[in-house]
């Protein structure tokens, strides 16, 4: 790939603006024999919690007409096992590694970050704030700017690395939450996470997923994700990472035009493990065809009205 794709994100040099999204690429290293991981802009690893989690009851995935629903339940090996068993191998790969962090209290996030701060090989943290805060009656961090502010300021005080906040689309307006993250010290925001959805088996009259509700992702959510990325990019001055139904270089270009500085490929990885590398190459061809010398020239160029 040519230098026209090269960019920076939160001071981190990236070969290209295409990242593999958390929850869709395991811990990254599992895909080493399937695609060229070094050709990626970066990998956002599976969400990490302070202790291992088994996740939700099966079935956990359901293919919809326009995408996919999941209720994985944030299953993961825990941050300590990640540092011991996965991170050493990831350090051999010439690409940026982003650690996705989640918890059900501020203390959960702080403990995960504390463990990661002592480890080498992580470029930045992506904080998944789409979890209910058990200390505050189950209110979601992502839906309450005050809770988000409390979380961000606590983690910001403990982290030497850049902080990316991954926002949920399940809010009335994205701008107040984006501004709350930026005002509390976020170096960037990423959006969108999945939309809460329900699929039903009409014959059994039961949900298609073991947990009932699940998160909808894939092509069906792309127009809504584009709208929210545009709105968020207009509301904050920090970089925005766009995701939601990206499966081609043209999709990636659309998110950049809407205001994203980088993008993440997620659901497409389930049917094509090489999707992020393919998207990056297709984006490069798009730039060549449009005679654009640098990918940064696309960012925020949407002509509304």
C-alpha positions in Angstrom: 0.0 0.0 0.0 1.2 3.5 -0.8 2.0 6.3 1.6 -1.2 8.1 0.6 -3.0 6.0 3.2 -0.6 6.9 6.0 -2.1 8.9 8.8 -1.9 9.6 12.6 -4.5 9.0 15.3 -3.9 10.5 18.8 -0.3 10.9 17.9 0.0 7.2 16.8 1.4 6.6 13.4 -0.8 4.3 11.3 0.0 2.7 7.9 -3.6 3.3 6.9 -6.8 4.4 8.7 -8.4 0.9 8.7 -8.6 -0.9 12.1 -10.1 -4.3 12.9 -13.0 -3.6 15.4 -13.2 -5.0 18.9 -15.4 -8.1 19.4 -15.0 -9.2 15.8 -11.3 -10.0 15.6 -10.7 -12.0 18.8 -7.3 -10.9 20.2 -5.9 -10.3 16.8 -3.2 -13.0 16.9 -5.7 -15.7 16.0 -6.0 -14.2 12.5 -2.2 -14.3 11.9 -2.5 -17.3 9.5 -5.5 -16.0 7.7 -4.4 -12.5 6.6 -1.5 -10.1 6.7 -2.0 -8.4 10.1 1.0 -6.1 9.4 -1.0 -4.5 6.6 -3.6 -3.3 9.0 -3.7 0.2 10.4 -4.4 -1.4 13.8 -6.2 -4.0 15.7 -8.7 -3.3 18.5 -8.7 -6.4 20.6 -11.7 -8.1 22.2 -13.0 -6.2 25.2 -11.0 -6.8 28.4 -12.4 -7.0 31.9 -10.7 -7.2 35.3 -11.7 -10.9 35.7 -12.5 -13.6 33.0 -16.1 -13.7 31.8 -18.0 -16.6 30.2 -20.6 -14.5 28.4 -24.2 -15.0 27.6 -26.2 -18.2 27.0 -26.3 -19.6 23.4 -27.4 -18.9 20.8 -25.2 -15.8 20.6 -25.3 -14.9 16.9 -28.2 -14.5 14.5 -27.9 -13.4 10.9 -30.6 -10.8 10.0 -31.7 -9.7 6.5 -29.4 -6.7 6.6 -26.7 -7.6 9.1 -26.1 -9.6 12.2 -27.3 -9.6 15.8 -25.1 -10.7 18.7 -25.4 -11.3 22.5 -21.9 -12.5 23.2 -22.0 -10.9 26.6 -18.4 -9.6 26.5 -16.9 -13.0 27.0 -13.1 -12.7 27.5 -10.1 -14.2 29.2 -9.5 -11.2 31.5 -6.9 -8.5 31.4 -4.2 -10.5 33.2 -4.4 -13.5 30.9 -4.4 -11.1 27.9 -1.1 -9.5 29.1 0.5 -12.9 29.8 -0.8 -15.0 26.9 -1.7 -12.8 24.0 0.2 -9.5 24.2 3.7 -11.0 23.7 2.7 -12.5 20.4 1.0 -9.2 19.3 4.1 -7.3 20.0 5.8 -9.1 17.1 3.3 -7.7 14.6 4.1 -4.4 13.0 0.8 -2.7 13.6 -0.9 -0.6 16.4 -2.6 -2.6 19.1 -5.6 -0.9 20.8 -7.0 -2.5 24.0 -10.7 -2.3 24.4 -11.6 -1.9 28.1 -15.0 -2.3 29.8 -16.4 -2.7 33.3 -19.5 -2.3 35.4 -18.1 0.3 37.8 -15.4 3.0 37.6 -13.2 0.7 39.7 -13.4 -2.0 37.1 -12.1 0.2 34.4 -9.3 1.5 36.6 -8.1 -2.0 37.5 -8.0 -3.1 33.8 -6.1 0.1 32.9 -3.7 -0.3 35.8 -2.7 -3.8 34.6 -2.3 -2.6 31.0 -0.2 0.4 32.0 2.5 -1.9 33.3 2.6 -3.8 29.9 4.4 -3.0 26.7 2.9 -3.2 23.3 -0.4 -1.3 23.7 -0.8 1.9 21.7 -4.0 3.2 23.3 -7.2 2.3 25.1 -10.7 2.2 23.6 -13.2 2.4 26.5 -16.4 0.6 25.9 -19.0 2.7 27.8 -22.0 0.8 26.7 -22.2 -1.1 30.0 -24.6 -0.5 32.9 -23.1 1.0 36.0 -24.0 -1.4 38.8 -23.1 1.3 41.4 -25.7 3.6 40.0 -28.7 1.4 39.6 -27.8 0.0 36.1 -27.7 3.4 34.3 -25.5 3.1 31.2 -22.3 5.1 31.2 -23.0 5.9 27.5 -26.4 7.4 28.2 -25.5 9.7 31.1 -23.0 12.5 30.4 -22.4 13.0 34.1 -21.5 9.3 34.6 -19.4 9.4 31.5 -17.6 12.5 32.9 -16.9 10.7 36.2 -15.5 7.6 34.4 -13.4 9.6 32.0 -11.8 11.8 34.6 -10.9 8.8 36.8 -9.3 6.9 33.9 -7.6 9.9 32.5 -5.8 10.5 35.8 -4.4 6.9 35.7 -3.6 6.5 32.0 -0.4 7.6 30.2 -1.7 6.3 26.9 -4.3 7.9 24.6 -8.0 7.3 25.5 -10.6 6.6 22.9 -14.2 6.4 24.0 -16.5 4.1 22.1 -20.0 5.5 22.1 -23.3 3.8 21.9 -26.0 4.9 19.4 -28.7 4.0 21.8 -29.2 7.6 23.0 -31.6 10.4 22.0 -28.8 12.6 20.8 -25.1 11.7 20.3 -23.7 15.3 20.6 -24.0 15.7 24.4 -22.3 12.4 25.0 -19.6 13.1 22.5 -19.0 16.5 24.1 -18.9 15.0 27.6 -16.2 12.6 26.5 -14.1 15.3 24.9 -14.5 17.7 27.8 -13.5 15.0 30.3 -10.2 14.3 28.5 -10.9 11.8 25.7 -8.2 11.9 22.9 -10.7 10.5 20.4 -14.2 8.9 20.2 -15.3 5.9 18.2 -18.9 5.3 17.1 -21.2 3.6 16.7 -21.5 0.5 18.8 -24.4 -1.8 18.1 -28.1 -0.9 18.1 -30.2 -2.8 20.7 -32.6 -5.0 18.7 -34.8 -8.1 19.0 -35.3 -11.0 16.6 -38.2 -13.5 17.1 -38.8 -17.0 15.9 -42.5 -16.9 15.0 -43.0 -20.7 15.3 -41.5 -21.1 18.7 -42.5 -17.5 19.8 -39.2 -17.1 21.4 -36.2 -14.7 20.8 -33.6 -15.9 18.3 -30.9 -15.1 20.9 -30.4 -16.8 24.2 -30.2 -13.5 26.0 -33.3 -12.1 24.3 -32.2 -8.7 23.1 -29.0 -8.3 21.1 -26.9 -5.8 19.3 -27.6 -5.2 15.6 -24.6 -4.5 13.4 -23.7 -4.7 9.7 -24.9 -3.0 6.5 -28.4 -2.3 8.0 -27.0 0.3 10.4 -24.6 2.1 8.1 -26.8 5.1 7.2 -27.6 5.7 10.9 -23.9 5.3 11.8 -22.9 7.8 9.1 -25.4 10.3 10.4 -24.1 9.9 14.0 -20.5 10.1 12.9 -21.2 13.4 11.1 -23.1 14.8 14.1 -20.4 13.8 16.5 -17.6 15.2 14.3 -19.4 18.5 14.2 -19.8 18.6 18.0 -16.1 17.9 19.0 -12.7 18.9 17.9 -11.0 15.6 18.8 -10.7 12.8 16.2 -13.6 10.6 15.4 -13.3 6.9 14.5 -16.3 5.7 12.4 -17.7 2.2 12.3 -21.0 0.6 11.5 -21.6 -1.6 8.4 -18.2 -0.9 6.7 -17.5 -3.7 4.2 -15.7 -1.9 1.3 -13.3 0.9 0.5 -16.2 3.1 -0.7 -17.9 2.5 2.7 -14.7 3.6 4.4 -14.5 6.7 2.2 -18.0 7.7 3.1 -17.2 7.6 6.8 -14.1 9.7 6.3 -16.1 12.2 4.2 -18.7 12.3 7.1 -15.9 13.4 9.5 -14.1 10.3 10.7 -10.3 10.4 10.8 -10.1 6.5 10.9 -12.5 3.7 10.6 -13.1 0.2 12.0 -14.3 -2.9 10.2 -16.4 -5.2 12.3 -19.2 -7.5 11.1 -17.6 -8.0 7.7 -14.8 -10.0 9.5 -17.2 -12.8 10.3 -17.5 -13.8 6.7 -14.2 -12.5 5.5 -11.3 -12.4 7.9 -9.3 -10.5 5.4 -11.9 -7.7 5.2 -9.9 -5.0 6.9 -6.9 -5.4 4.6 -9.2 -5.6 1.6 -11.0 -2.5 2.7 -7.7 -0.6 3.0 -6.6 -1.7 -0.5 -10.0 -0.7 -2.0 -9.7 2.7 -0.2 -6.3 3.2 -1.8 -7.8 2.5 -5.2 -10.6 5.0 -4.5 -8.0 7.7 -3.7 -6.1 6.9 -6.9 -9.2 7.0 -9.0 -10.3 10.4 -7.4 -6.7 11.7 -7.7 -6.4 12.3 -4.0 -2.8 12.3 -2.8 -3.5 11.8 0.9 -6.3 10.1 2.8 -6.5 13.1 5.2 -7.9 15.2 2.3 -11.1 13.3 2.5 -11.9 13.8 6.1 -14.8 16.1 6.9 -15.5 17.0 3.2 -19.3 16.3 3.2 -21.2 19.0 1.4 -24.6 19.3 3.2 -27.4 21.3 1.5 
